[in-house]
């Protein structure tokens, strides 16, 4: 029979200790709600005695995250005051847990605690016994367990269980261990602690050597049935074991981890990851496993071709399985024609083979000059090619705007040229740029919905060149336009004309293709 791996999430406690990742009560609550929806078994909501704010946050979560199964946990040192404060914060939960800890390595006992082994054993016993007065769900952690003398560690674990601990956590506090060593430590604890069957064995690994997930998995293979982890691997120094990597490894490699399972809803992993990075401001690197921007992105032509033919060729899990909408094909110098053609179709361009062949040559030339090819780059290539074949484009011939304060109505006069024809309109708006856009809409008959508008200087001085960037939606397609000028109004006009021409070309090409079919 398969055994459940308890997912103990400590994003709100250990994760928040990452530099700059401080969260307020509301933000912690939002993450706790997301963790609940994700299906974690235990949320370590914080370290209540560390600050009044943390106490209030843990208390708020315990009161408001209601679930018959979810455990809300608070951390405390092996000190009665800590345990009292911890209980006051978590007692409102339907399933409260007190997590108490003390260091067991010689270096910590000597230099941090200034305690003897006998004193640490006594503090372990007293702390667990005291915590059991409040709840029968008590977890004990032997801080810096990996660097502890194993024989002493065995005694501490046995003492904690005798005192009433129901979960025993073995932390690699400084990320020092390697998988074989950590797995062996878990195995030896199971073999040398006589009452270990009365508690759940847990692993808590840090990532200082980049081995937190590997060590956690080694612990599972050797009998640990709880893993302590964080979303995105968030945590102090190099972080903690990443929840998403552990969970997806157990799911993808069922042939190796055939005796265990989790109840995590993996389709909510990406959503939770995005929430955590948004609220903490701690981004994940693009090549981060599972949730990084490039986790399901493919640039190499051979890979792209394989993915388009059958996803299992280069993907061991589907992006949908972790909540990512779809794989992304990144166009660059390694990309092949298959991916190139697919992206053109996605952008709405159904072009003749001869045109595609010419465009692909130009695409490769451009890809040698810049790292990534974006949609606007492709559209620009299409514009150049189709312009050579005689398709018409609008260009700015004349622009005049009036605006001011105290009742002056912003107006714009715009004259556009298309081949030898001139079209002129005047319009008003909320501001000069809005007036210009309204005038262009009247001339072209194309009225897209503006989604985003930004302006920034791209050179120095009072006469700096400004670049306007806009994003619009038209008939369920997104178009991006840019324009440059020392005059911001003119730059904004050029950016708008850029998207209008892209829409115009897209419509023109589609009509041409329909005629060809007829």
C-alpha positions in Angstrom: 0.0 0.0 0.0 1.3 3.5 -0.9 2.1 5.9 1.9 1.3 9.6 1.8 4.1 12.1 1.9 3.1 15.0 4.1 3.9 18.3 2.4 4.9 20.8 5.1 5.1 24.2 3.6 7.3 26.8 5.4 7.1 29.6 2.8 5.5 31.9 5.4 8.2 31.2 8.0 11.5 30.0 6.6 10.7 31.3 3.2 10.1 34.8 4.5 13.5 34.8 6.0 14.9 35.4 2.5 16.4 38.9 2.3 13.8 41.4 1.1 10.9 38.9 1.3 9.1 40.4 4.3 5.3 39.9 4.1 2.6 41.7 6.0 -0.5 40.0 7.5 -2.7 40.4 4.5 0.0 39.1 2.1 0.6 36.1 4.4 -3.1 35.4 4.4 -3.3 35.5 0.6 -0.4 33.0 0.3 -1.9 30.8 3.0 -5.2 30.7 1.1 -3.3 29.7 -2.1 -1.4 27.0 -0.2 -4.7 25.6 1.1 -6.1 25.5 -2.4 -2.8 23.8 -3.6 -3.4 21.1 -1.1 -0.5 21.3 1.3 -0.9 19.3 4.5 0.8 21.7 6.9 1.3 25.4 6.7 4.0 26.8 9.0 2.5 30.2 9.3 5.4 31.9 11.2 7.5 32.3 14.3 5.0 34.0 16.6 7.4 35.1 19.3 9.8 36.8 16.8 7.6 40.0 16.5 4.1 41.3 17.2 3.4 41.5 13.5 4.3 37.8 13.0 2.2 36.8 16.0 -0.8 38.6 14.6 -0.3 37.1 11.1 -0.1 33.6 12.5 -3.2 34.2 14.7 -5.1 35.6 11.7 -4.3 32.6 9.5 -5.2 30.2 12.3 -8.6 31.9 12.7 -9.5 32.4 9.1 -8.0 29.4 7.1 -10.6 26.8 8.0 -10.2 23.2 6.9 -10.9 19.9 8.6 -7.6 18.5 7.5 -5.1 21.4 7.1 -2.7 21.8 10.0 -1.6 25.3 11.0 1.8 25.3 12.6 3.8 27.8 14.6 7.6 27.7 15.4 9.1 28.1 18.8 12.4 27.6 20.5 12.6 25.0 23.2 11.6 27.7 25.7 8.4 27.9 27.7 7.8 31.6 26.8 8.1 30.8 23.1 5.7 27.9 23.4 3.2 30.0 25.3 3.2 32.7 22.6 3.1 30.1 19.8 0.0 28.4 21.3 -1.8 31.8 21.8 -1.4 32.4 18.0 -2.3 28.9 16.7 -4.9 27.8 19.1 -7.7 29.0 16.9 -7.0 26.5 14.2 -9.0 23.3 13.9 -5.6 21.5 13.7 -2.9 23.4 15.5 0.7 22.2 15.7 3.5 23.5 17.9 6.9 23.0 16.3 9.7 23.4 18.8 13.4 23.1 18.2 16.9 23.1 19.7 20.4 22.7 18.2 22.1 19.4 18.6 25.5 19.9 16.8 28.6 20.5 18.9 29.4 23.7 17.2 25.9 25.1 17.9 25.7 23.8 21.4 29.1 25.3 22.3 29.1 28.6 20.5 25.4 29.5 20.2 23.7 27.9 23.1 26.6 27.5 25.5 24.9 24.3 26.7 26.2 20.8 27.4 24.7 17.7 25.8 23.0 16.8 29.0 21.4 20.2 29.2 20.1 20.0 25.6 18.6 16.6 26.3 16.8 18.0 29.3 15.6 21.0 27.4 14.3 18.8 24.6 12.3 16.7 27.1 10.9 19.7 29.0 10.0 21.6 25.8 8.1 18.8 24.2 6.3 17.8 27.5 5.2 21.5 27.9 4.0 21.7 24.4 2.0 18.5 24.8 0.0 20.3 27.6 -1.6 22.4 24.8 -1.9 20.0 21.9 -1.1 16.4 21.0 0.3 17.5 17.7 3.9 18.4 18.5 6.9 18.5 16.2 10.5 18.5 17.3 13.4 19.6 15.2 17.1 18.9 16.0 18.7 22.0 14.5 21.9 21.3 12.5 21.2 17.6 12.7 23.5 16.8 9.8 26.6 18.1 11.7 25.5 16.4 15.0 27.2 13.4 16.4 24.8 10.6 15.2 24.8 8.7 18.5 23.8 11.9 20.4 21.2 12.7 17.7 19.7 9.3 18.2 19.4 10.0 22.0 17.8 13.4 21.4 15.2 11.9 18.9 14.3 9.1 21.3 13.9 11.6 24.2 11.7 13.8 22.1 9.4 10.9 21.2 9.2 9.7 24.8 8.2 13.2 25.8 5.3 13.2 23.3 6.6 14.5 19.9 4.6 13.0 17.1 6.8 14.4 14.3 10.6 14.3 14.3 12.2 16.7 11.9 15.8 16.3 10.7 17.1 19.6 9.3 20.2 20.1 7.1 20.2 23.6 8.5 23.2 24.9 6.6 22.8 22.8 3.4 25.9 20.8 4.1 24.8 17.3 3.3 24.9 15.3 0.0 22.1 12.9 -0.9 23.7 9.6 -0.1 24.8 10.9 3.3 21.5 12.5 4.2 19.5 9.4 3.1 21.8 7.2 5.1 21.2 9.5 8.2 17.5 9.0 7.9 18.0 5.3 7.5 20.2 5.1 10.6 17.7 7.0 12.7 15.0 4.5 11.7 17.4 1.6 12.7 18.8 3.1 15.9 15.9 4.9 17.6 13.8 2.2 19.2 10.6 4.3 19.4 10.8 5.9 16.0 7.7 4.0 14.8 5.7 6.3 17.1 6.5 9.4 15.1 6.5 10.7 11.6 10.1 11.3 10.3 10.6 14.5 8.5 13.3 16.2 6.4 14.1 19.9 6.2 16.8 20.7 3.7 18.6 23.9 2.7 20.1 24.6 -0.7 23.6 26.0 0.0 25.1 23.4 -2.2 22.1 23.2 -4.6 21.1 19.8 -3.1 18.1 20.6 -1.0 15.6 18.8 -3.3 18.0 15.9 -4.0 18.5 15.4 -0.2 14.8 15.6 0.5 14.1 12.9 -2.2 16.9 10.7 -0.7 15.2 11.1 2.7 11.9 9.9 1.2 13.6 6.9 -0.3 14.9 6.0 3.1 11.7 6.4 5.1 10.9 10.0 5.7 7.2 10.7 5.3 7.2 14.4 5.7 9.2 17.0 3.7 9.5 20.6 4.7 9.7 22.9 1.7 8.9 26.3 0.2 7.3 27.6 -2.9 10.0 28.5 -5.5 12.6 27.2 -3.0 12.3 30.6 -1.2 14.4 31.0 1.9 17.4 32.6 3.5 20.9 32.3 1.9 20.5 29.9 -1.1 16.9 28.9 0.0 15.0 25.8 0.9 13.9 22.7 -0.9 11.5 23.7 -3.6 8.0 22.3 -3.1 7.2 22.2 -6.8 10.3 20.2 -7.7 9.8 17.6 -5.0 6.1 17.1 -5.8 6.6 16.9 -9.6 9.5 14.5 -9.1 7.3 12.2 -7.1 4.7 12.4 -9.8 6.9 12.1 -12.9 9.1 9.4 -11.5 6.5 7.0 -10.1 8.8 4.2 -11.2 11.3 5.2 -8.6 8.9 6.6 -5.9 6.4 3.8 -6.4 5.4 3.5 -2.7 4.5 7.1 -2.0 2.1 9.8 -3.2 1.0 13.4 -2.3 -2.4 15.0 -2.5 -1.1 18.2 -4.0 -3.2 19.7 -6.9 -0.3 20.2 -9.2 -2.4 22.3 -11.7 -2.3 25.1 -9.1 1.5 25.1 -8.7 2.2 27.9 -11.2 -0.5 30.1 -9.8 0.9 29.8 -6.3 4.4 30.3 -7.5 3.4 33.5 -9.3 1.6 34.8 -6.2 4.6 34.2 -4.0 7.0 35.9 -6.4 4.6 38.8 -6.8 4.1 39.5 -3.1 7.7 38.9 -2.0 9.3 40.6 -5.0 11.7 37.7 -5.2 11.8 36.5 -8.8 12.8 33.0 -10.0 15.5 32.6 -12.6 14.2 31.8 -16.1 15.7 28.3 -16.1 14.1 27.4 -12.7 12.6 23.9 -12.9 8.8 23.6 -13.1 8.0 27.3 -12.7 10.7 29.2 -14.5 9.8 31.2 -17.6 11.9 28.8 -19.7 10.7 25.6 -18.0 8.5 24.8 -21.0 10.2 26.9 -23.6 12.1 25.4 -26.6 14.4 27.2 -28.9 16.5 24.5 -30.6 15.1 23.6 -34.0 15.3 19.8 -33.4 13.5 20.2 -30.1 10.9 22.5 -31.5 10.2 20.1 -34.4 10.0 17.2 -31.9 7.6 19.0 -29.6 5.3 20.0 -32.5 5.2 16.4 -33.6 4.8 14.8 -30.2 5.3 16.6 -26.9 6.8 13.6 -25.1 9.8 13.9 -27.3 11.2 16.7 -25.2 8.8 17.2 -22.3 8.6 14.8 -19.4 5.5 16.6 -18.0 2.9 18.8 -19.6 2.8 22.5 -18.8 -0.9 22.1 -18.1 0.0 19.6 -15.3 1.5 22.5 -13.3 -0.9 25.2 -14.4 1.1 26.7 -17.2 -1.2 27.3 -20.2 1.1 25.8 -22.9 4.7 25.3 -24.0 6.5 28.3 -25.6 8.6 28.0 -28.7 11.3 30.6 -28.4 12.4 31.8 -31.8 16.1 32.3 -32.1 19.1 31.4 -34.3 18.6 27.7 -33.4 15.0 27.6 -34.5 13.8 25.6 -37.5 11.2 26.3 -40.2 8.5 24.2 -38.5 8.4 26.5 -35.4 8.7 29.6 -37.6 5.7 28.6 -39.7 3.7 27.7 -36.6 4.3 31.1 -35.1 3.3 32.9 -38.3 0.0 31.0 -38.3 -0.6 31.9 -34.6 -0.1 35.6 -35.5 -2.7 35.2 -38.2 -0.5 35.2 -41.3 -1.3 32.6 -43.9 1.4 33.2 -46.5 2.3 31.6 -49.7 5.3 29.2 -49.6 7.5 31.5 -51.7 6.9 34.3 -49.2 7.6 32.1 -46.2 10.9 30.8 -47.8 12.1 34.4 -48.3 10.9 35.4 -44.8 12.7 32.4 -43.2 16.0 33.5 -44.8 15.6 37.0 -43.4 14.6 35.6 -40.1 17.8 33.6 -39.8 19.8 36.7 -40.7 18.1 38.7 -38.0 18.5 35.9 -35.5 22.2 36.0 -35.9 22.2 39.6 -34.9 19.9 39.5 -31.8 19.3 36.9 -29.1 15.5 36.5 -29.3 13.1 37.1 -32.1 9.8 38.6 -30.8 6.4 38.8 -32.5 6.9 42.4 -33.5 10.2 41.4 -35.2 8.4 38.8 -37.2 5.7 41.3 -38.1 8.3 43.8 -39.1 9.9 41.2 -41.5 6.4 40.5 -42.9 5.8 44.2 -43.4 9.0 44.6 -45.3 8.3 41.6 -47.6 4.7 42.5 -48.2 5.5 46.1 -48.8 7.8 45.0 -51.6 4.9 43.2 -53.2 2.8 46.3 -53.3 0.6 46.1 -50.2 -0.3 49.6 -49.0 0.7 51.2 -45.7 -0.3 54.3 -43.9 2.4 56.9 -43.2 2.2 60.2 -41.3 2.2 63.2 -43.5 1.1 66.0 -41.1 0.3 66.3 -37.4 -0.9 69.3 -35.4 -2.3 69.2 -31.8 -3.8 71.7 -29.4 -4.0 71.2 -25.6 -3.8 73.2 -22.5 -5.5 73.9 -19.1 -8.6 75.8 -18.0 -11.2 74.5 -20.5 -9.0 74.0 -23.6 -10.3 70.9 -25.4 -7.5 68.8 -26.7 -7.8 68.4 -30.5 -5.6 66.9 -33.2 -5.4 67.2 -36.9 -3.8 64.2 -38.6 -3.0 63.7 -42.3 -2.0 60.2 -43.4 -0.6 59.1 -46.7 -1.3 55.7 -48.4 0.5 55.4 -51.7 -0.5 58.6 -53.6 -3.6 59.3 -51.6 -3.9 61.7 -48.6 -6.5 61.4 -45.8 -7.1 64.1 -43.2 -9.3 64.2 -40.1 -9.6 66.3 -37.0 -10.8 64.9 -33.6 -10.8 65.6 -29.9 -10.0 63.5 -27.0 -9.1 63.3 -23.3 -5.6 64.5 -24.2 -3.5 65.2 -27.3 -2.5 61.6 -27.7 -6.1 60.4 -27.3 -7.2 63.0 -29.9 -4.6 61.8 -32.4 -5.7 58.2 -32.0 -9.3 59.1 -32.5 -8.4 61.0 -35.7 -6.4 58.0 -37.0 -9.3 55.6 -36.1 -11.7 57.8 -38.3 -9.3 57.7 -41.2 -8.5 54.0 -41.2 -11.8 52.6 -39.9 -9.8 50.4 -37.5 -10.6 51.0 -33.8 -8.4 48.7 -31.6 -8.7 48.6 -27.8 -5.7 50.1 -26.1 -4.3 47.8 -23.4 -1.0 49.5 -22.5 0.9 52.7 -23.2 4.4 53.6 -22.0 6.9 56.3 -22.9 10.6 56.4 -22.1 13.7 58.3 -23.0 16.3 56.3 -25.0 18.9 59.1 -25.2 20.3 61.8 -23.0 19.6 65.6 -22.8 16.7 67.9 -23.2 16.3 66.8 -26.8 16.3 63.2 -25.9 14.7 60.7 -28.3 11.6 59.2 -26.7 10.2 55.8 -27.5 6.4 55.2 -27.2 5.3 51.6 -26.8 1.7 50.5 -27.0 -0.2 47.2 -26.9 -3.7 46.9 -28.4 -6.3 44.2 -28.9 -8.2 43.8 -32.2 -10.4 41.0 -33.1 -9.0 38.8 -30.3 -5.4 39.4 -31.4 -2.7 41.3 -29.6 -0.6 43.9 -31.5 2.5 45.8 -30.2 3.7 49.0 -31.7 6.7 51.3 -31.2 7.5 54.8 -32.4 10.5 57.1 -31.8 10.8 60.9 -32.0 12.2 63.9 -30.0 8.5 64.9 -29.8 6.5 62.5 -27.5 3.2 63.2 -29.3 4.8 62.3 -32.6 6.4 59.2 -31.1 3.0 58.1 -29.8 1.5 58.7 -33.2 4.1 56.6 -34.9 3.6 53.8 -32.4 -0.2 53.8 -33.0 0.4 53.8 -36.8 2.7 50.9 -36.3 -0.1 48.7 -34.9 -2.7 50.1 -37.3 -0.4 49.0 -40.2 0.1 45.6 -38.6 -3.6 45.1 -38.3 -4.2 46.4 -41.8 -1.6 44.1 -43.3 -3.0 41.1 -41.3 -6.5 41.8 -42.7 -5.1 42.4 -46.2 -3.1 39.2 -46.3 -6.1 37.2 -45.1 -8.3 38.6 -47.8 -5.6 37.9 -50.4 -5.4 34.3 -49.2 -9.2 33.9 -49.4 -9.2 35.2 -53.0 -6.4 32.7 -53.9 -8.6 29.9 -52.6 -11.6 31.1 -54.5 
